[in-house]
Amino acid sequence: WGFDWAINNISIGSLSVEAPRVTFAAGTGLHIRVGEVHVQIDMDYGLEGSSWWNPLWSVGSITAKFNASSFASGSLDVSVADTGNLDMTLSMQRLDLNLESMDVTGSVFSGLFEVLVKLMKKRLEKAVESAVQSEIELY
């Protein structure tokens, strides 16, 4: 029953942070730590059976809400480039998301996916964390 799947077009719909802490990191820039993160992430997904005998496929959109026990930590490296412009690089050292709810739309299988989400909560949280970290590292 294996499936190949992908998450793409990730965007942050809303974000609030209740406990930010910023400290200076010698020789680097700023170290940023935030707890009690409430975030809504919108993304598209694609899913298809990974074997010839599994013809199921679907594409659609997901809205995921993560609650206050979510946490992020990273650093913002700030330097001055040879041109005189500021050069900033954000790197995530830790991102822990705690899924509160997930709505799947655009598929006849939406109801089934919502049941699967409950069964695969931790795996989905890790997949979204990885996708978000990859998007942040692109910038």
N, C-alpha and C positions, 0 to 999 in steps of 0.2 A: 504493500500500500504506500510505497514511498512517493514523495513529492519533491519536486524542485521548485523553489520559490525565491522571490526577490522582493525587496522593499526599496522604493525609490521616490523621488520628488518629495523629500522630507521638508516640512516647514513647521515652524513653531507658531501655533495659533494664538496662544496666550502664555504668559510666564509671570510668575510672581515669586519673589524670594523674601523670606521673612527673617533670616539670620545670616546676613553676609559678614564675612571677616576678611579684610585685606591687610596683608603685612608685606613689608619690603623683604625681598630676597637678595642678599648681597651678590653683586655681579650678574644678576639676572633681570630683575625688574620687580614685579609684584606677584605675590602668591595670593590666589583668590580661593576662598573656601565658602561654600554656601550650603546651608542645611535648610530644611523645611521648604523645599522647592515644590511649587504647584505648577505644572506645565501641561499644556495640551499640544499634542503633536499630530499634525495631519500628514498622511503619506499615501502613496499608491502602492498596490501590491500586484504581483503576478504569481500564479500558481498553476502547475501542470504535473500530471502523473509522470513519474520518472521511468516507467516501463511501458512497453507496447500494450500490455494487458490492463493498464490503468489509464483510461482515456479522459479522466476528469481534468478540467482546466477552468480557470477563472481569473478575471482581473477586476479590480475595483479600488475603492478608497477605504481608508481606515482613519478614524479619529480616536486617538488614545489619550486618556487623562491619567496623569500620575499624581499621587498624593504627597502630603507633607513629609512622609518618611523618606522621600527621595533626597539624594545628596550628590553634590558635585564638588570636585577639587581640581585646581589646575594652576597654571602660571601664565602670566602675561609678560613676555619678554619685550622690553622696549629699548630700542637703540636708535642712534642717528646714522643714517646711510651716508655714503660719500657725497651724495648730492645735497645733503642737508635736510632731507625729508626724514620724518619719523618712520621707523620700521617696527611694526608690532607683530608678534607671533603669539597666538594662544595655543597652549597645549593642555590637554586634559590628562590629569594623573589618575583620576578616579571619577567614575560616574555610576551611581547606583539608582536605578529607577524602580519605583514600586507601583505597579499597574493598579489603578483604581477601577477603570472601566474602559471598554473598547467597543466602538460601534463600527460595523462593517457594512458598507453600502455598495451598490452597483453590481451585485451578483445574485443569481437565483439561490446560491448557497449561503447567503448571509446568515440565516438562522443557524445553519450547521456550523459555520465558522465561529459564531458566538459561543457555542457549546465547546468547540475545540479550544478556544481561547482560555476558557476556564480550566480545561484539562492540561494545557501547555503554558500556563502563566509564566513560570520562571524562565522557560526557554525563550518565550516571546520577549520578555523584559531584556534578556541578554542580547537578543538579536537587535532590538531597537537601540539599546545602549551602544552596541558596536556600530550600527549605522549612523547614529548621531555623532559618535566620536570620529568616524571616518569623514563625515561632512565638516566637522570643526577643523580637522587636520588639513583639509583642502584650502582653508583660508589661513 
